[in-house]
Amino acid sequence: MKLLVTVKRVIDYNVQIRVKADGSGVEKDNVKMSMNPPDENAVEEALRIKEAGKADEIIILSIGNDKAQETIRTALAMGADRGIHIKTENDLEPLAISKIISKVAEEEKPSIILMGKQAIDDDCNQTGQMTSALLNWPQATFASKIEIQGQNNAIVTREIDEGLERIKVSIPFVASCDLRLNEPRYASLPNIMKAKKKPIDTKEASSLGINIEPRIEQIKVEEPPVRQKGIMVSDVTELVQKLKHEAKVI
């Protein structure tokens, strides 16, 4: 069994996001970047599946500029076997990302595709679902537990609004991993050194023969409005007046 895990390089979750002065996007120069946290859970789950003897190889896929290889190396240091870097200087939409993942999956033929439930930079939560649709594979989103049953099926516990849901999916399938799925491990120093020798296959996104042109034009990015200071009211009558005349919500 072969596992394909997708990872994304994002602004570190501890960093305060700053919008560029011209409103064209968020500031990324000289900003600490790291692996998307839910993607770390996906890598960890792949490692546990392999350590249980239910997988033979873990492939890490990342899409982005040259620095995306740093994120791949992080996953390789955790224990993955090899990496694939699809190089592009553009910020791609979820549909374009899904097309690239599907193309790689057709070439590599993995049994399971694992990815984070969403990226913390855009919070789209679309790529897993779109990849499943493009490949016509079953999907198991928001996975908090994955149990492989032989070579043909898996039981996935999903986080839903009402609680937990257990579903049975056939292999191959796409799973998006929730933060409660596991606790990602830290890479040891020996594994970090070994990761430098593990292979990363780099391809240009333009060479894949798929249309990844953006369909949405981003006009401007703005900071959210500053929250106004709250006020105390003496009674319900004053509250209603404030809501009607100042807040204009009634």
C-alpha positions as a LaTeX table, in Angstrom:
\begin{tabular}{lrrr}
\hline
Residue & $x$ (\AA) & $y$ (\AA) & $z$ (\AA) \\
\hline
Met1 & 0.00 & 0.00 & 0.00 \\
Lys2 & 1.26 & 3.46 & $-0.96$ \\
Leu3 & 0.21 & 6.64 & 0.89 \\
Leu4 & 0.22 & 10.12 & $-0.65$ \\
Val5 & 0.24 & 13.00 & 1.86 \\
Thr6 & $-0.19$ & 16.62 & 0.82 \\
Val7 & 1.46 & 19.41 & 2.82 \\
Lys8 & 1.26 & 23.18 & 2.48 \\
Arg9 & 3.71 & 25.88 & 3.50 \\
Val10 & 1.83 & 28.59 & 5.40 \\
Ile11 & 2.56 & 31.49 & 7.71 \\
Asp12 & 3.28 & 30.05 & 11.15 \\
Tyr13 & 0.23 & 30.04 & 13.43 \\
Asn14 & 2.11 & 32.06 & 16.07 \\
Val15 & 2.73 & 34.96 & 13.67 \\
Gln16 & 0.47 & 38.03 & 13.65 \\
Ile17 & $-0.80$ & 38.44 & 10.08 \\
Arg18 & $-0.11$ & 41.83 & 8.48 \\
Val19 & $-1.78$ & 43.14 & 5.31 \\
Lys20 & 0.45 & 44.76 & 2.70 \\
Ala21 & 0.27 & 48.55 & 2.45 \\
Asp22 & $-1.11$ & 48.37 & $-1.10$ \\
Gly23 & $-3.82$ & 45.87 & $-0.11$ \\
Ser24 & $-2.62$ & 43.28 & $-2.62$ \\
Gly25 & $-2.31$ & 40.50 & $-0.03$ \\
Val26 & $-0.70$ & 39.57 & 3.26 \\
Glu27 & 2.94 & 40.17 & 4.07 \\
Lys28 & 5.10 & 37.05 & 3.64 \\
Asp29 & 8.60 & 38.52 & 3.30 \\
Asn30 & 10.77 & 37.85 & 6.35 \\
Val31 & 7.87 & 36.06 & 8.02 \\
Lys32 & 8.24 & 32.69 & 9.72 \\
Met33 & 6.64 & 29.92 & 7.66 \\
Ser34 & 5.84 & 26.34 & 8.67 \\
Met35 & 3.82 & 23.29 & 7.71 \\
Asn36 & 0.06 & 23.72 & 7.90 \\
Pro37 & $-0.90$ & 22.20 & 11.31 \\
Pro38 & $-3.64$ & 19.81 & 10.07 \\
Asp39 & $-1.16$ & 18.58 & 7.44 \\
Glu40 & 1.16 & 17.57 & 10.28 \\
Asn41 & $-1.65$ & 15.33 & 11.55 \\
Ala42 & $-1.94$ & 13.81 & 8.07 \\
Val43 & 1.80 & 13.06 & 7.99 \\
Glu44 & 1.68 & 11.56 & 11.48 \\
Glu45 & $-1.27$ & 9.34 & 10.58 \\
Ala46 & 0.55 & 8.08 & 7.48 \\
Leu47 & 3.57 & 7.22 & 9.63 \\
Arg48 & 1.40 & 5.31 & 12.11 \\
Ile49 & $-0.29$ & 3.36 & 9.31 \\
Lys50 & 3.12 & 2.40 & 7.94 \\
Glu51 & 4.51 & 1.52 & 11.37 \\
Ala52 & 1.52 & $-0.79$ & 11.85 \\
Gly53 & 2.67 & $-2.69$ & 8.77 \\
Lys54 & $-0.27$ & $-1.59$ & 6.63 \\
Ala55 & 1.65 & 0.61 & 4.18 \\
Asp56 & 4.93 & 0.29 & 2.32 \\
Glu57 & 5.74 & 3.85 & 1.22 \\
Ile58 & 4.83 & 7.41 & 2.19 \\
Ile59 & 5.08 & 10.12 & $-0.49$ \\
Ile60 & 4.90 & 13.79 & 0.42 \\
Leu61 & 3.45 & 16.22 & $-2.12$ \\
Ser62 & 3.73 & 19.99 & $-1.89$ \\
Ile63 & 2.87 & 22.70 & $-4.40$ \\
Gly64 & 4.55 & 26.10 & $-4.42$ \\
Asn65 & 7.82 & 27.91 & $-4.98$ \\
Asp66 & 11.30 & 26.56 & $-4.18$ \\
Lys67 & 10.82 & 27.09 & $-0.44$ \\
Ala68 & 8.05 & 24.47 & $-0.44$ \\
Gln69 & 10.88 & 21.93 & $-0.41$ \\
Glu70 & 11.63 & 22.98 & 3.17 \\
Thr71 & 8.15 & 21.80 & 4.15 \\
Ile72 & 8.68 & 18.53 & 2.30 \\
Arg73 & 12.00 & 18.04 & 4.13 \\
Thr74 & 10.19 & 18.54 & 7.44 \\
Ala75 & 7.82 & 15.69 & 6.58 \\
Leu76 & 10.71 & 13.53 & 5.39 \\
Ala77 & 12.48 & 14.18 & 8.70 \\
Met78 & 9.36 & 12.95 & 10.50 \\
Gly79 & 9.76 & 9.65 & 8.65 \\
Ala80 & 8.25 & 9.87 & 5.16 \\
Asp81 & 10.12 & 8.17 & 2.31 \\
Arg82 & 10.26 & 10.61 & $-0.61$ \\
Gly83 & 8.84 & 13.87 & $-1.85$ \\
Ile84 & 7.25 & 15.39 & $-4.92$ \\
His85 & 7.47 & 19.15 & $-5.45$ \\
Ile86 & 5.19 & 20.75 & $-8.02$ \\
Lys87 & 6.82 & 24.10 & $-8.65$ \\
Thr88 & 4.84 & 27.27 & $-9.26$ \\
Glu89 & 5.30 & 30.89 & $-8.26$ \\
Asn90 & 1.56 & 31.59 & $-8.30$ \\
Asp91 & $-0.96$ & 31.23 & $-5.47$ \\
Leu92 & $-3.30$ & 28.54 & $-6.78$ \\
Glu93 & $-6.99$ & 28.13 & $-6.05$ \\
Pro94 & $-8.30$ & 24.93 & $-4.40$ \\
Leu95 & $-9.61$ & 23.59 & $-7.73$ \\
Ala96 & $-6.18$ & 23.96 & $-9.35$ \\
Ile97 & $-4.55$ & 22.27 & $-6.35$ \\
Ser98 & $-7.05$ & 19.41 & $-6.61$ \\
Lys99 & $-6.30$ & 18.98 & $-10.30$ \\
Ile100 & $-2.57$ & 18.72 & $-9.56$ \\
Ile101 & $-3.10$ & 16.23 & $-6.72$ \\
Ser102 & $-5.35$ & 14.14 & $-8.99$ \\
Lys103 & $-2.72$ & 14.16 & $-11.74$ \\
Val104 & $-0.01$ & 13.02 & $-9.32$ \\
Ala105 & $-2.34$ & 10.35 & $-7.92$ \\
Glu106 & $-2.96$ & 8.99 & $-11.41$ \\
Glu107 & 0.82 & 8.61 & $-11.87$ \\
Glu108 & 1.71 & 7.32 & $-8.39$ \\
Lys109 & $-1.46$ & 5.23 & $-7.81$ \\
Pro110 & $-1.63$ & 5.57 & $-4.01$ \\
Ser111 & $-4.14$ & 3.61 & $-1.96$ \\
Ile112 & $-4.94$ & 6.56 & 0.32 \\
Ile113 & $-4.54$ & 10.32 & $-0.03$ \\
Leu114 & $-4.19$ & 12.08 & 3.32 \\
Met115 & $-4.41$ & 15.84 & 3.74 \\
Gly116 & $-5.25$ & 18.38 & 6.40 \\
Lys117 & $-8.92$ & 19.24 & 6.75 \\
Gln118 & $-8.12$ & 22.84 & 5.74 \\
Ala119 & $-5.25$ & 25.30 & 5.49 \\
Ile120 & $-4.98$ & 27.94 & 8.20 \\
Asp121 & $-4.15$ & 30.70 & 5.71 \\
Asp122 & $-7.29$ & 30.65 & 3.54 \\
Asp123 & $-9.54$ & 28.22 & 5.50 \\
Cys124 & $-11.15$ & 27.08 & 2.24 \\
Asn125 & $-11.76$ & 23.43 & 3.24 \\
Gln126 & $-12.36$ & 22.47 & $-0.39$ \\
Thr127 & $-9.32$ & 20.62 & $-1.72$ \\
Gly128 & $-10.06$ & 17.20 & $-0.25$ \\
Gln129 & $-13.64$ & 17.17 & $-1.46$ \\
Met130 & $-12.69$ & 18.38 & $-4.95$ \\
Thr131 & $-9.86$ & 15.83 & $-5.23$ \\
Ser132 & $-12.26$ & 13.05 & $-4.30$ \\
Ala133 & $-14.71$ & 14.21 & $-6.97$ \\
Leu134 & $-12.05$ & 14.49 & $-9.68$ \\
Leu135 & $-10.71$ & 11.00 & $-8.95$ \\
Asn136 & $-14.19$ & 9.55 & $-8.30$ \\
Trp137 & $-12.89$ & 8.11 & $-5.00$ \\
Pro138 & $-14.74$ & 7.88 & $-1.67$ \\
Gln139 & $-14.01$ & 10.70 & 0.76 \\
Ala140 & $-13.75$ & 10.79 & 4.55 \\
Thr141 & $-13.48$ & 14.39 & 5.71 \\
Phe142 & $-12.71$ & 15.68 & 9.24 \\
Ala143 & $-11.26$ & 12.30 & 10.22 \\
Ser144 & $-10.51$ & 11.89 & 13.93 \\
Lys145 & $-9.74$ & 8.15 & 13.66 \\
Ile146 & $-8.73$ & 5.92 & 10.75 \\
Glu147 & $-8.79$ & 2.12 & 11.00 \\
Ile148 & $-7.48$ & 0.17 & 8.01 \\
Gln149 & $-9.31$ & $-3.14$ & 7.50 \\
Gly150 & $-7.31$ & $-5.34$ & 5.15 \\
Gln151 & $-6.54$ & $-4.17$ & 1.63 \\
Asn152 & $-10.02$ & $-3.10$ & 0.60 \\
Asn153 & $-11.74$ & $-1.07$ & 3.33 \\
Ala154 & $-11.25$ & 1.38 & 6.19 \\
Ile155 & $-13.43$ & 2.62 & 9.04 \\
Val156 & $-13.17$ & 6.38 & 9.55 \\
Thr157 & $-14.55$ & 8.29 & 12.53 \\
Arg158 & $-15.59$ & 11.80 & 11.51 \\
Glu159 & $-16.11$ & 14.98 & 13.51 \\
Ile160 & $-19.59$ & 16.35 & 12.73 \\
Asp161 & $-21.86$ & 18.97 & 14.33 \\
Glu162 & $-23.86$ & 16.36 & 16.24 \\
Gly163 & $-20.80$ & 14.51 & 17.55 \\
Leu164 & $-19.00$ & 11.60 & 15.88 \\
Glu165 & $-19.90$ & 9.59 & 12.80 \\
Arg166 & $-18.32$ & 6.26 & 11.76 \\
Ile167 & $-18.29$ & 5.46 & 8.06 \\
Lys168 & $-16.90$ & 2.60 & 6.01 \\
Val169 & $-15.01$ & 3.56 & 2.86 \\
Ser170 & $-13.44$ & 1.42 & 0.18 \\
Ile171 & $-9.79$ & 1.77 & $-0.77$ \\
Pro172 & $-8.59$ & 3.93 & $-2.54$ \\
Phe173 & $-10.06$ & 6.96 & $-0.79$ \\
Val174 & $-9.30$ & 10.56 & 0.19 \\
Ala175 & $-9.20$ & 11.55 & 3.87 \\
Ser176 & $-8.89$ & 15.03 & 5.35 \\
Cys177 & $-7.46$ & 14.93 & 8.86 \\
Asp178 & $-8.76$ & 16.71 & 11.94 \\
Leu179 & $-6.47$ & 18.08 & 14.64 \\
Arg180 & $-7.84$ & 15.50 & 17.09 \\
Leu181 & $-6.71$ & 12.60 & 14.92 \\
Asn182 & $-3.31$ & 12.33 & 16.65 \\
Glu183 & $-0.39$ & 14.19 & 18.19 \\
Pro184 & 2.31 & 14.85 & 15.53 \\
Arg185 & 5.82 & 13.80 & 16.48 \\
Tyr186 & 8.93 & 15.94 & 16.48 \\
Ala187 & 11.68 & 15.09 & 14.03 \\
Ser188 & 14.84 & 13.81 & 15.74 \\
Leu189 & 18.25 & 15.20 & 14.79 \\
Pro190 & 19.38 & 11.92 & 13.12 \\
Asn191 & 16.19 & 11.88 & 11.04 \\
Ile192 & 16.68 & 15.51 & 10.06 \\
Met193 & 20.13 & 14.59 & 8.74 \\
Lys194 & 18.75 & 11.54 & 6.92 \\
Ala195 & 16.00 & 13.65 & 5.35 \\
Lys196 & 18.61 & 15.69 & 3.47 \\
Lys197 & 19.47 & 12.59 & 1.43 \\
Lys198 & 15.91 & 11.50 & 0.68 \\
Pro199 & 14.81 & 12.17 & $-2.91$ \\
Ile200 & 12.49 & 15.00 & $-3.94$ \\
Asp201 & 11.20 & 14.90 & $-7.51$ \\
Thr202 & 10.56 & 18.44 & $-8.80$ \\
Lys203 & 8.21 & 19.19 & $-11.69$ \\
Glu204 & 6.92 & 22.44 & $-13.13$ \\
Ala205 & 3.16 & 22.85 & $-12.71$ \\
Ser206 & 2.98 & 24.02 & $-16.32$ \\
Ser207 & 4.35 & 20.67 & $-17.51$ \\
Leu208 & 1.41 & 18.65 & $-16.16$ \\
Gly209 & $-0.89$ & 19.56 & $-19.03$ \\
Ile210 & $-3.78$ & 20.79 & $-16.89$ \\
Asn211 & $-5.53$ & 24.16 & $-16.67$ \\
Ile212 & $-4.65$ & 25.86 & $-13.39$ \\
Glu213 & $-5.53$ & 29.42 & $-14.40$ \\
Pro214 & $-7.32$ & 31.32 & $-11.59$ \\
Arg215 & $-11.08$ & 31.75 & $-11.93$ \\
Ile216 & $-11.39$ & 34.33 & $-9.16$ \\
Glu217 & $-9.77$ & 37.77 & $-9.16$ \\
Gln218 & $-8.67$ & 39.10 & $-5.79$ \\
Ile219 & $-9.32$ & 42.83 & $-5.83$ \\
Lys220 & $-8.18$ & 43.92 & $-2.39$ \\
Val221 & $-7.28$ & 42.61 & 1.05 \\
Glu222 & $-8.18$ & 44.67 & 4.11 \\
Glu223 & $-7.69$ & 44.37 & 7.85 \\
Pro224 & $-10.90$ & 43.50 & 9.74 \\
Pro225 & $-12.53$ & 46.54 & 11.39 \\
Val226 & $-11.35$ & 47.33 & 14.91 \\
Arg227 & $-13.86$ & 46.13 & 17.49 \\
Gln228 & $-15.59$ & 49.03 & 19.18 \\
Lys229 & $-15.56$ & 49.40 & 22.94 \\
Gly230 & $-18.66$ & 48.09 & 24.68 \\
Ile231 & $-20.97$ & 50.26 & 26.75 \\
Met232 & $-23.13$ & 49.67 & 29.82 \\
Val233 & $-26.87$ & 50.43 & 29.72 \\
Ser234 & $-29.06$ & 51.06 & 32.72 \\
Asp235 & $-32.18$ & 49.21 & 31.60 \\
Val236 & $-33.92$ & 47.39 & 28.76 \\
Thr237 & $-35.44$ & 50.59 & 27.40 \\
Glu238 & $-32.03$ & 52.17 & 26.90 \\
Leu239 & $-30.76$ & 48.94 & 25.32 \\
Val240 & $-33.58$ & 48.96 & 22.78 \\
Gln241 & $-32.92$ & 52.60 & 21.94 \\
Lys242 & $-29.20$ & 51.91 & 21.40 \\
Leu243 & $-29.96$ & 48.92 & 19.15 \\
Lys244 & $-32.47$ & 50.94 & 17.14 \\
His245 & $-30.74$ & 54.30 & 16.69 \\
Glu246 & $-27.00$ & 53.60 & 17.01 \\
Ala247 & $-26.48$ & 49.97 & 16.02 \\
Lys248 & $-29.48$ & 50.05 & 13.63 \\
Val249 & $-30.09$ & 46.32 & 14.09 \\
Ile250 & $-33.80$ & 46.67 & 14.89 \\
\hline
\end{tabular}
